[in-house]
Amino acid sequence: MNLLYQSTRSHTAPITASQAILKGLAEDGGLYVPESIPKLEVTLKELSTLTYQQTAYEVMKLYFTDFTEEELKSCINNAYDEKFDTKEIAPVKEAGGLYYLELFHGSTIAFKDMALSILPHLLTTAARKNNVTDEIVILTATSGDTGKAALAGFADVKGTKIIVFYPKDGVSPIQEKQMVTQKGSNTYVIGIDGNFDDAQNGVKAMFNNKKLAEDLKAKGYVFSSANSINVGRLVPQIVYYIYAYGNLLRKGVISEGEKINVAVPTGNFGNILAAYFAKQMGLPLGKLICASNENKVLFDFLETGVYDRKREFILTSSPSMDILISSNLERLLYLASGKDSDKTLSLMNSLAKEGEYEITKEMKDNMSGILGGYASESQTAEAIRKVYEGTGYIIDTHTAVGASVYVRYKEESKDESKAIIASTASPYKFTRSVMEAVDSKYGSMEDFELVDELSRISRVPVPAAIEEIRRAEVLHDRVCKKDEMQLVVEEILK
C-alpha cells in the first residue's frame, strides 16, 4: 500500500513520500504528516537480531513506500557507513542505572547526523523519481547542530546548494567553528544578528513567498529544507528508538514486551515526536519525557495547554534547545486534534498573530503520554558533575538536561521502569560548559586545552570532528541583519 502525506493546515490532495521530502514544507505553510502511522512488521525478538542498517530499512520501507527496495537500501548504506566512528551507529551505554542512547558518533558529533546523513540521498533520489531538473537549494536555520550536519551531508552533492543561517551569538564556539570552516563549493554559512527563532522565521517566510519561488524557478532553482520539518528528517529519527529497544533486548537488560521510558532533551520537538511515532508503531514505550532547559515553553505548554512564546529568550549552556517556537509540535497538534487541519491552522495563526494559543481539554488528554520537565542551568551542571563523579561517564549539557529531568521524575513518581536518555551530542561539542560543570578550576583554560583535558579525564579519544577544526581556516564570515536574509539568498543565487 502506498502511504501518502497530508499537510497539517489544509485539505489539499495528499502527496507521495518522495514529493513530501522534496517540498519540505507544504505550500500552505503546513507540515507533512503520513495519513496513518504504520505498525512494525518485525517482532521484537527479530528486532534484537538486526543491525542498525537493517532496522532502518524495516522502519523506512513502511513510510517511504514509493522508494524501491534497492533505492532505499542504497540510501541507508551510503548514510550509515564508516563516517560513524562505531559499528553500532547508535550504541547504548549504562551509567548510574540509566541507559544513554549515544546519537553523536557521526561526522559532526551530534544527533542531527543520524537523519542528515541520509537526507541528501533521499532528496536526490526523490528528485530523480519526480523528474526534477532544477538545482535544489537547501535553506536551513540552525540553533547550532543542524547547520553543520546539513552542511557536511550536502557539501559538493551534485545538483544542490545549501545555505545555512545561524544566530551569531547563540551557538557554542565549537559549533560556530565547525560551520564557518565547512568546505564545499556549494556551501554558504551566514550569521544573523538575532536568535534562532528569528532565523527560523526568516527561512519560513522565504518558503512561503510565492513570488520568490517563481523568480527562483525562472532561474532554475527550487527550495527544499534540511530542518526537522522535513519528513526526510523525522522518519530516520524513529529508527534509533526502535534500534535501542532491540539493543537492550539483545543484551538481556529487558525482557520481550517490557515497557521502557524515554527522556529526550527537546528544542524543536522533532526528536521526541519521533519517539511518539515509534510508540504508535507498537514499540513498548511507557512515558515520553520532554526535557526543556530554561526556555521552558514546552514544559509550560504540556502543563497548562497554553503555548506562549511571549517571554524572554534565554541563552543557555544547551544552545540547541534555545528555542521558543517548536515547529514540530504542529504535527502533534494535528494528530491530537483528530487530524483537524482547520483547528491546526487556527492555532498556528494565533501563534503568529497573538504569540500564543490554547488547546482543548480533549487535545491535552490525547497528549497525556508525553510529560514535561525542565532543568535550570545549575541543575544541568549538577547532573554533569554527579554522573561523572558517580560513574566516570561524561555527558554534554543537552543530555544533562534530559538526565536531570528524568532523575527528578523518577524520584517523584517512584517509577522503576528502565529508561533511555537520548544523548544528543558529544561532550566535546560543548567542552567549556561541560568541563566547568565537572570542576570550576577549568574556567581559566583555553578551548582546545579543555578538549585535551576532557580526553584525559574521560579516557575517550578526541573525535575527528574536533581535531579537524583545531587549525582549520575560516571560510564563511558573512553576517546579516535578521530582515536581510532574503537579500542574502538572492545575492548568493544571483
VOLOMI-874259 format. One record per residue (C-alpha): x negated, y negated, z negated. Coordinates in steps of 0.1 Angstrom, whole numbers. Layout:
! VOLOMI-874259
<px X | py Y | pz Z>
...
//
This chain:
! VOLOMI-874259
<px 0 | py 0 | pz 0>
<px -13 | py -35 | pz 9>
<px -15 | py -57 | pz -22>
<px -6 | py -93 | pz -13>
<px -13 | py -125 | pz -32>
<px 11 | py -153 | pz -41>
<px 5 | py -189 | pz -51>
<px 14 | py -198 | pz -87>
<px 31 | py -230 | pz -76>
<px 54 | py -222 | pz -47>
<px 74 | py -195 | pz -29>
<px 53 | py -196 | pz 3>
<px 47 | py -163 | pz 21>
<px 21 | py -141 | pz 3>
<px -13 | py -135 | pz 20>
<px -38 | py -107 | pz 20>
<px -67 | py -104 | pz -4>
<px -93 | py -114 | pz 23>
<px -72 | py -145 | pz 31>
<px -70 | py -154 | pz -6>
<px -107 | py -151 | pz -10>
<px -113 | py -173 | pz 20>
<px -89 | py -200 | pz 9>
<px -100 | py -200 | pz -28>
<px -72 | py -225 | pz -37>
<px -37 | py -223 | pz -23>
<px -26 | py -252 | pz -1>
<px -1 | py -263 | pz -27>
<px -28 | py -266 | pz -53>
<px -19 | py -233 | pz -70>
<px -40 | py -202 | pz -77>
<px -36 | py -169 | pz -61>
<px -22 | py -140 | pz -82>
<px -16 | py -104 | pz -70>
<px 21 | py -97 | pz -65>
<px 16 | py -68 | pz -90>
<px -12 | py -56 | pz -113>
<px -22 | py -21 | pz -101>
<px -28 | py 8 | pz -125>
<px -61 | py 26 | pz -128>
<px -62 | py 57 | pz -106>
<px -90 | py 74 | pz -125>
<px -86 | py 90 | pz -160>
<px -105 | py 75 | pz -190>
<px -126 | py 107 | pz -191>
<px -136 | py 102 | pz -155>
<px -144 | py 66 | pz -162>
<px -171 | py 77 | pz -187>
<px -190 | py 95 | pz -159>
<px -191 | py 66 | pz -134>
<px -219 | py 42 | pz -126>
<px -212 | py 5 | pz -126>
<px -210 | py 5 | pz -88>
<px -186 | py 35 | pz -88>
<px -164 | py 17 | pz -114>
<px -165 | py -14 | pz -94>
<px -152 | py 5 | pz -63>
<px -124 | py 21 | pz -83>
<px -112 | py -13 | pz -95>
<px -117 | py -34 | pz -64>
<px -101 | py -10 | pz -40>
<px -68 | py -15 | pz -59>
<px -70 | py -53 | pz -55>
<px -88 | py -58 | pz -21>
<px -66 | py -34 | pz -1>
<px -73 | py -49 | pz 33>
<px -110 | py -42 | pz 30>
<px -121 | py -8 | pz 43>
<px -139 | py 17 | pz 20>
<px -171 | py 11 | pz 40>
<px -168 | py -28 | pz 37>
<px -161 | py -27 | pz 0>
<px -188 | py -3 | pz -8>
<px -213 | py -23 | pz 12>
<px -203 | py -55 | pz -7>
<px -207 | py -37 | pz -40>
<px -240 | py -20 | pz -32>
<px -255 | py -53 | pz -19>
<px -244 | py -71 | pz -50>
<px -253 | py -47 | pz -78>
<px -289 | py -38 | pz -68>
<px -324 | py -44 | pz -80>
<px -317 | py -81 | pz -87>
<px -303 | py -69 | pz -120>
<px -331 | py -60 | pz -145>
<px -313 | py -30 | pz -159>
<px -299 | py 0 | pz -140>
<px -268 | py -1 | pz -161>
<px -260 | py -36 | pz -148>
<px -239 | py -44 | pz -180>
<px -253 | py -24 | pz -210>
<px -236 | py -24 | pz -244>
<px -258 | py -30 | pz -274>
<px -247 | py -23 | pz -310>
<px -257 | py -48 | pz -337>
<px -242 | py -52 | pz -371>
<px -213 | py -30 | pz -363>
<px -202 | py -49 | pz -332>
<px -208 | py -39 | pz -296>
<px -223 | py -66 | pz -274>
<px -215 | py -63 | pz -237>
<px -246 | py -78 | pz -221>
<px -234 | py -96 | pz -190>
<px -267 | py -115 | pz -184>
<px -290 | py -91 | pz -166>
<px -286 | py -107 | pz -132>
<px -308 | py -132 | pz -114>
<px -296 | py -163 | pz -133>
<px -293 | py -146 | pz -168>
<px -256 | py -155 | pz -173>
<px -223 | py -136 | pz -168>
<px -215 | py -156 | pz -137>
<px -239 | py -133 | pz -119>
<px -215 | py -104 | pz -123>
<px -190 | py -120 | pz -99>
<px -212 | py -144 | pz -80>
<px -235 | py -116 | pz -68>
<px -206 | py -101 | pz -49>
<px -186 | py -131 | pz -38>
<px -209 | py -141 | pz -9>
<px -205 | py -106 | pz 5>
<px -167 | py -106 | pz 0>
<px -164 | py -140 | pz 16>
<px -185 | py -133 | pz 47>
<px -167 | py -100 | pz 52>
<px -134 | py -118 | pz 48>
<px -144 | py -144 | pz 73>
<px -152 | py -116 | pz 99>
<px -119 | py -99 | pz 92>
<px -100 | py -131 | pz 98>
<px -120 | py -142 | pz 128>
<px -132 | py -174 | pz 111>
<px -159 | py -190 | pz 131>
<px -161 | py -223 | pz 112>
<px -190 | py -228 | pz 88>
<px -178 | py -221 | pz 52>
<px -186 | py -249 | pz 28>
<px -186 | py -236 | pz -8>
<px -176 | py -265 | pz -30>
<px -181 | py -259 | pz -67>
<px -180 | py -277 | pz -101>
<px -201 | py -262 | pz -129>
<px -204 | py -266 | pz -166>
<px -239 | py -250 | pz -163>
<px -238 | py -214 | pz -153>
<px -215 | py -210 | pz -123>
<px -236 | py -235 | pz -103>
<px -269 | py -216 | pz -105>
<px -253 | py -182 | pz -100>
<px -234 | py -195 | pz -69>
<px -265 | py -212 | pz -55>
<px -285 | py -180 | pz -59>
<px -258 | py -160 | pz -43>
<px -252 | py -182 | pz -13>
<px -288 | py -195 | pz -7>
<px -296 | py -191 | pz 30>
<px -264 | py -170 | pz 36>
<px -257 | py -175 | pz 73>
<px -226 | py -194 | pz 82>
<px -223 | py -211 | pz 47>
<px -233 | py -243 | pz 29>
<px -230 | py -247 | pz -9>
<px -225 | py -280 | pz -27>
<px -226 | py -279 | pz -65>
<px -216 | py -308 | pz -88>
<px -226 | py -307 | pz -125>
<px -223 | py -331 | pz -154>
<px -258 | py -348 | pz -155>
<px -259 | py -350 | pz -193>
<px -237 | py -320 | pz -201>
<px -259 | py -289 | pz -194>
<px -289 | py -274 | pz -212>
<px -324 | py -283 | pz -199>
<px -329 | py -247 | pz -187>
<px -296 | py -248 | pz -169>
<px -304 | py -280 | pz -151>
<px -340 | py -269 | pz -142>
<px -325 | py -237 | pz -127>
<px -302 | py -257 | pz -105>
<px -324 | py -285 | pz -94>
<px -352 | py -262 | pz -84>
<px -330 | py -240 | pz -62>
<px -344 | py -232 | pz -28>
<px -324 | py -227 | pz 4>
<px -318 | py -249 | pz 34>
<px -280 | py -247 | pz 28>
<px -280 | py -257 | pz -9>
<px -271 | py -291 | pz -24>
<px -270 | py -300 | pz -61>
<px -256 | py -332 | pz -74>
<px -254 | py -345 | pz -109>
<px -224 | py -367 | pz -117>
<px -220 | py -395 | pz -142>
<px -192 | py -377 | pz -161>
<px -183 | py -345 | pz -178>
<px -173 | py -311 | pz -164>
<px -136 | py -319 | pz -162>
<px -145 | py -349 | pz -141>
<px -165 | py -327 | pz -117>
<px -137 | py -301 | pz -116>
<px -110 | py -327 | pz -109>
<px -131 | py -342 | pz -81>
<px -136 | py -308 | pz -65>
<px -98 | py -300 | pz -68>
<px -90 | py -334 | pz -53>
<px -111 | py -326 | pz -22>
<px -95 | py -292 | pz -18>
<px -60 | py -309 | pz -19>
<px -70 | py -337 | pz 5>
<px -53 | py -326 | pz 38>
<px -69 | py -354 | pz 58>
<px -104 | py -344 | pz 46>
<px -97 | py -308 | pz 56>
<px -86 | py -319 | pz 91>
<px -117 | py -341 | pz 96>
<px -139 | py -312 | pz 85>
<px -121 | py -287 | pz 107>
<px -128 | py -310 | pz 137>
<px -165 | py -308 | pz 129>
<px -164 | py -270 | pz 124>
<px -162 | py -268 | pz 86>
<px -138 | py -252 | pz 62>
<px -138 | py -254 | pz 24>
<px -139 | py -224 | pz 1>
<px -146 | py -221 | pz -37>
<px -170 | py -202 | pz -58>
<px -153 | py -213 | pz -90>
<px -134 | py -188 | pz -111>
<px -102 | py -200 | pz -95>
<px -111 | py -177 | pz -65>
<px -97 | py -142 | pz -68>
<px -130 | py -130 | pz -54>
<px -145 | py -142 | pz -87>
<px -117 | py -129 | pz -110>
<px -114 | py -93 | pz -98>
<px -151 | py -84 | pz -102>
<px -149 | py -96 | pz -138>
<px -122 | py -70 | pz -146>
<px -148 | py -43 | pz -138>
<px -171 | py -49 | pz -167>
<px -145 | py -44 | pz -194>
<px -135 | py -11 | pz -178>
<px -171 | py 0 | pz -174>
<px -178 | py -10 | pz -211>
<px -149 | py 13 | pz -223>
<px -164 | py 42 | pz -203>
<px -198 | py 34 | pz -217>
<px -186 | py 36 | pz -253>
<px -166 | py 68 | pz -245>
<px -197 | py 84 | pz -229>
<px -218 | py 76 | pz -259>
<px -192 | py 91 | pz -283>
<px -186 | py 58 | pz -300>
<px -149 | py 60 | pz -293>
<px -125 | py 88 | pz -285>
<px -104 | py 90 | pz -253>
<px -75 | py 67 | pz -256>
<px -88 | py 49 | pz -287>
<px -79 | py 12 | pz -286>
<px -108 | py -14 | pz -289>
<px -106 | py -51 | pz -294>
<px -124 | py -77 | pz -272>
<px -137 | py -111 | pz -281>
<px -145 | py -135 | pz -253>
<px -162 | py -169 | pz -256>
<px -139 | py -189 | pz -234>
<px -140 | py -221 | pz -214>
<px -122 | py -219 | pz -181>
<px -102 | py -188 | pz -192>
<px -113 | py -166 | pz -163>
<px -133 | py -141 | pz -183>
<px -106 | py -134 | pz -209>
<px -80 | py -133 | pz -182>
<px -100 | py -105 | pz -166>
<px -98 | py -86 | pz -199>
<px -60 | py -92 | pz -198>
<px -58 | py -77 | pz -163>
<px -78 | py -47 | pz -174>
<px -54 | py -41 | pz -203>
<px -24 | py -44 | pz -179>
<px -41 | py -18 | pz -157>
<px -39 | py 7 | pz -185>
<px -72 | py 2 | pz -203>
<px -67 | py 9 | pz -240>
<px -75 | py -26 | pz -253>
<px -60 | py -39 | pz -286>
<px -64 | py -76 | pz -295>
<px -79 | py -100 | pz -270>
<px -96 | py -128 | pz -290>
<px -100 | py -161 | pz -271>
<px -130 | py -178 | pz -288>
<px -135 | py -215 | pz -284>
<px -161 | py -240 | pz -296>
<px -153 | py -274 | pz -310>
<px -135 | py -283 | pz -277>
<px -107 | py -261 | pz -291>
<px -79 | py -270 | pz -266>
<px -72 | py -232 | pz -260>
<px -71 | py -224 | pz -297>
<px -46 | py -252 | pz -304>
<px -25 | py -240 | pz -274>
<px -24 | py -204 | pz -285>
<px -14 | py -215 | pz -320>
<px 13 | py -241 | pz -311>
<px 23 | py -235 | pz -274>
<px 13 | py -271 | pz -267>
<px -16 | py -277 | pz -243>
<px -30 | py -312 | pz -249>
<px -61 | py -324 | pz -232>
<px -58 | py -359 | pz -246>
<px -87 | py -356 | pz -271>
<px -124 | py -364 | pz -275>
<px -147 | py -344 | pz -252>
<px -174 | py -329 | pz -274>
<px -209 | py -319 | pz -261>
<px -219 | py -288 | pz -280>
<px -247 | py -262 | pz -280>
<px -224 | py -239 | pz -259>
<px -220 | py -263 | pz -229>
<px -205 | py -237 | pz -205>
<px -174 | py -239 | pz -228>
<px -173 | py -277 | pz -230>
<px -140 | py -278 | pz -210>
<px -107 | py -294 | pz -217>
<px -88 | py -282 | pz -186>
<px -90 | py -244 | pz -184>
<px -80 | py -238 | pz -148>
<px -74 | py -200 | pz -150>
<px -48 | py -204 | pz -178>
<px -24 | py -213 | pz -149>
<px -24 | py -177 | pz -138>
<px -14 | py -165 | pz -173>
<px 13 | py -192 | pz -175>
<px 27 | py -179 | pz -142>
<px 28 | py -143 | pz -154>
<px 42 | py -152 | pz -188>
<px 70 | py -172 | pz -172>
<px 81 | py -141 | pz -153>
<px 63 | py -154 | pz -121>
<px 83 | py -186 | pz -121>
<px 64 | py -208 | pz -97>
<px 87 | py -238 | pz -103>
<px 81 | py -236 | pz -140>
<px 43 | py -233 | pz -135>
<px 43 | py -263 | pz -111>
<px 63 | py -284 | pz -136>
<px 38 | py -276 | pz -164>
<px 8 | py -284 | pz -141>
<px 24 | py -317 | pz -130>
<px 30 | py -325 | pz -167>
<px -7 | py -318 | pz -175>
<px -18 | py -341 | pz -146>
<px 5 | py -369 | pz -154>
<px 10 | py -369 | pz -192>
<px -21 | py -349 | pz -202>
<px -1 | py -322 | pz -219>
<px 27 | py -296 | pz -216>
<px 46 | py -273 | pz -239>
<px 56 | py -237 | pz -230>
<px 88 | py -220 | pz -240>
<px 90 | py -196 | pz -270>
<px 96 | py -167 | pz -246>
<px 64 | py -176 | pz -227>
<px 45 | py -178 | pz -260>
<px 58 | py -144 | pz -271>
<px 47 | py -130 | pz -238>
<px 11 | py -141 | pz -246>
<px 12 | py -126 | pz -281>
<px -16 | py -101 | pz -273>
<px -41 | py -130 | pz -269>
<px -52 | py -146 | pz -302>
<px -72 | py -178 | pz -306>
<px -101 | py -187 | pz -328>
<px -129 | py -213 | pz -328>
<px -163 | py -218 | pz -342>
<px -178 | py -251 | pz -353>
<px -214 | py -260 | pz -344>
<px -226 | py -249 | pz -379>
<px -207 | py -216 | pz -377>
<px -222 | py -209 | pz -343>
<px -257 | py -215 | pz -356>
<px -250 | py -194 | pz -387>
<px -238 | py -165 | pz -365>
<px -271 | py -165 | pz -346>
<px -291 | py -166 | pz -378>
<px -271 | py -139 | pz -395>
<px -272 | py -115 | pz -366>
<px -310 | py -120 | pz -362>
<px -317 | py -117 | pz -400>
<px -295 | py -86 | pz -403>
<px -305 | py -67 | pz -372>
<px -334 | py -84 | pz -353>
<px -310 | py -89 | pz -323>
<px -308 | py -124 | pz -309>
<px -277 | py -138 | pz -292>
<px -271 | py -170 | pz -274>
<px -248 | py -198 | pz -285>
<px -218 | py -188 | pz -264>
<px -220 | py -152 | pz -276>
<px -224 | py -165 | pz -312>
<px -190 | py -184 | pz -308>
<px -174 | py -150 | pz -299>
<px -192 | py -132 | pz -328>
<px -183 | py -159 | pz -354>
<px -147 | py -159 | pz -344>
<px -144 | py -121 | pz -344>
<px -161 | py -116 | pz -378>
<px -136 | py -141 | pz -393>
<px -107 | py -124 | pz -375>
<px -118 | py -90 | pz -389>
<px -122 | py -103 | pz -424>
<px -87 | py -119 | pz -424>
<px -68 | py -92 | pz -406>
<px -86 | py -61 | pz -421>
<px -86 | py -47 | pz -385>
<px -112 | py -20 | pz -384>
<px -109 | py -13 | pz -347>
<px -142 | py -12 | pz -328>
<px -149 | py -44 | pz -309>
<px -167 | py -55 | pz -278>
<px -181 | py -91 | pz -279>
<px -186 | py -104 | pz -243>
<px -223 | py -116 | pz -244>
<px -221 | py -141 | pz -217>
<px -256 | py -155 | pz -215>
<px -292 | py -146 | pz -224>
<px -306 | py -165 | pz -254>
<px -333 | py -176 | pz -231>
<px -308 | py -199 | pz -213>
<px -303 | py -219 | pz -245>
<px -336 | py -215 | pz -261>
<px -338 | py -246 | pz -282>
<px -303 | py -243 | pz -297>
<px -309 | py -206 | pz -304>
<px -344 | py -210 | pz -320>
<px -334 | py -239 | pz -342>
<px -305 | py -218 | pz -354>
<px -329 | py -190 | pz -362>
<px -352 | py -214 | pz -382>
<px -353 | py -252 | pz -383>
<px -391 | py -251 | pz -381>
<px -388 | py -245 | pz -344>
<px -374 | py -280 | pz -338>
<px -408 | py -296 | pz -330>
<px -418 | py -271 | pz -303>
<px -417 | py -278 | pz -265>
<px -391 | py -260 | pz -244>
<px -414 | py -234 | pz -229>
<px -433 | py -229 | pz -262>
<px -399 | py -219 | pz -276>
<px -395 | py -195 | pz -247>
<px -427 | py -177 | pz -256>
<px -418 | py -177 | pz -293>
<px -384 | py -162 | pz -286>
<px -400 | py -134 | pz -266>
<px -424 | py -127 | pz -296>
<px -397 | py -125 | pz -323>
<px -371 | py -107 | pz -302>
<px -395 | py -83 | pz -285>
<px -377 | py -90 | pz -252>
<px -399 | py -100 | pz -222>
<px -393 | py -134 | pz -208>
<px -368 | py -129 | pz -179>
<px -380 | py -136 | pz -143>
<px -353 | py -163 | pz -140>
<px -372 | py -183 | pz -167>
<px -407 | py -176 | pz -155>
<px -400 | py -188 | pz -120>
<px -389 | py -223 | pz -132>
<px -419 | py -230 | pz -155>
<px -437 | py -248 | pz -127>
<px -410 | py -249 | pz -100>
<px -407 | py -281 | pz -80>
<px -376 | py -302 | pz -84>
<px -358 | py -301 | pz -50>
<px -325 | py -318 | pz -59>
<px -324 | py -352 | pz -77>
<px -292 | py -367 | pz -64>
<px -268 | py -383 | pz -89>
<px -235 | py -400 | pz -82>
<px -206 | py -415 | pz -100>
<px -175 | py -393 | pz -105>
<px -155 | py -413 | pz -80>
<px -182 | py -409 | pz -53>
<px -181 | py -371 | pz -50>
<px -162 | py -371 | pz -17>
<px -185 | py -397 | pz -1>
<px -215 | py -375 | pz -10>
<px -198 | py -344 | pz 6>
<px -190 | py -364 | pz 37>
<px -226 | py -376 | pz 39>
<px -241 | py -341 | pz 35>
<px -218 | py -328 | pz 62>
<px -223 | py -359 | pz 83>
//
